[in-house]
Amino acid sequence: MHTLLQHDLDHLPEILKQACDTALAHLSALPERPVCAPEEHQHLKLGDDRLPETGVGAQLAIAQFWQDYAQGFSASAGPRYFAFVTGGATPAALAADWLVSAIDQNTQLHFDSVASAIELATISQLKQLLGLPESQCGSFVSGATMANFVSMAIARQWLGQQRGVDVAQQGLHALGPIRVISAAAHSSSVKALSMLGIGRDALVNVATLPNSEAIDPQALEQALIESDGLPTLVLASAGTVNTVAFDNLPALLALRERFGFWLHVDAAFGGVAAASSLYAPLLEGWQQADSITVDAHKWLNVPYDSAVQFTAGQHLALQVQVFQNHSAYLEPPSVRPDNYLHLTPENSRRFRALPVWMALKAYGRDGIAEIIDRNVTLAKKLASQLEHTPGFKLLAPVLLNVVCFALDSADGTPGEVAKRNQFLKLLDKAGVVRCTATTLADKPGIRAALVNWMTEEVDIDLALQSMIECRNAV
Ligand SMILES: *Cc1c(COP(=O)(O)O)cnc(C)c1O
């Protein structure tokens, strides 16, 4: 063994302790850490792109890394990072994630270790948490983008099957064009259309309900009539990123009865609201979706990267048709919900289920629901304070955990965009709260998405104070 490897093997306890101390240094400073790393700390140190011919051992490597880059990281895991939809990591989830690396299992098949049994059990617990039926099958993937991709790949296979075509064997050209209908498809679904060979142009955007991002079922009905029997996939939103609008899923299911399309529900973060009895009704009907996306690294507060893709049980064989992987040294595919090698894009897979499993064990349904309820309460509080603060206005009522607002007098002119951008820049620089830009109904807006388990009332006060200061400086 190389002397440095032998040295590190002999000093494993010290190395892990050093990593733990380093992590604690970061985490304990989170509430005060600038939400955005200062620009001057976001650069690589000179020479750090050169491969070391001789190493320094783990202890020096970690120490040097932290010395050089500690200030280069954002407080994205902290309580006032409202940009995008950014979850943090609860203590149990974080600890479990470390154990995932230590145990280092390749969770791809249902033999060799207990890991896939735990993944299956985690899926089962998630279904209980979210009110999904046992008949939905699920696998862990790296994020909602991948869950959307997998779901739409199975949809593609199903649409082919309806017409006697095996797309996985014959290719998409044997089926011909697919129609994809949505009102507010997430950009990751549009990316998936490209990755799947369906093509971005296949997407037909239909109208939303007035003053809403939710699909207008009548407009959808009209589009389905016009589809005239073309293979059709409908992308429903269960929580849009700007206003957390939920499509009327029972209405969509009724249309599915008549038109026979594949219904995919992108519930990347909105789906987790089903853990709270207060908001579970928003998801009514999703139990019958053909496929569903739920992110774990957003509102479930596990570390990156983690999401779950659900497939209605009757479609599992189609999922195997798409993702089966034959090799002399591998177990042949069979239709089972824990045959992950044959159900997901990856061959080798991290033991991604463990952080969710541990978080559910540590905090239970109550604990997760409390995060949801608190985030929503605080989002509403932030909204009502912004509404009553000169210089701000809401762009939409707060339906759940995202506040979509604008600088007052914003009327969509380019000058307003510049002002908004300037405001966000100042906000980043102040470092107290991070928000991101958006456009809602052609108006330049700002989003604050609350999904972090640490966010408390005091964070809303601090955030608002910083927003007012930056507003006054624009
Ligand atoms: C975040 C998000 C995605 C993409 O998720 P990743 O985990 O970043 O891949 C897809 N859909 C919706 C609605 C989202 O909020």
PDBQT file of the ligand as one rigid body, heavy atoms in Angstrom, charges set to zero:
ROOT
HETATM    1  C1  LIG A 501     -36.824  22.045  -8.874  1.00  0.00    +0.000 C 
HETATM    2  C2  LIG A 501     -37.844  21.538  -9.798  1.00  0.00    +0.000 A 
HETATM    3  C3  LIG A 501     -37.509  20.665 -10.839  1.00  0.00    +0.000 A 
HETATM    4  C4  LIG A 501     -36.078  20.254 -11.116  1.00  0.00    +0.000 C 
HETATM    5  O1  LIG A 501     -35.570  19.636  -9.999  1.00  0.00    +0.000 OA
HETATM    6  P1  LIG A 501     -34.040  19.243  -9.767  1.00  0.00    +0.000 P 
HETATM    7  O2  LIG A 501     -34.109  18.515  -8.493  1.00  0.00    +0.000 OA
HETATM    8  O3  LIG A 501     -33.307  20.542  -9.685  1.00  0.00    +0.000 OA
HETATM    9  O4  LIG A 501     -33.600  18.406 -10.905  1.00  0.00    +0.000 OA
HETATM   10  C5  LIG A 501     -38.533  20.184 -11.611  1.00  0.00    +0.000 A 
HETATM   11  N1  LIG A 501     -39.806  20.562 -11.413  1.00  0.00    +0.000 NA
HETATM   12  C6  LIG A 501     -40.163  21.427 -10.451  1.00  0.00    +0.000 A 
HETATM   13  C7  LIG A 501     -41.592  21.823 -10.286  1.00  0.00    +0.000 C 
HETATM   14  C8  LIG A 501     -39.192  21.942  -9.602  1.00  0.00    +0.000 A 
HETATM   15  O5  LIG A 501     -39.521  22.803  -8.629  1.00  0.00    +0.000 OA
ENDROOT
TORSDOF 0
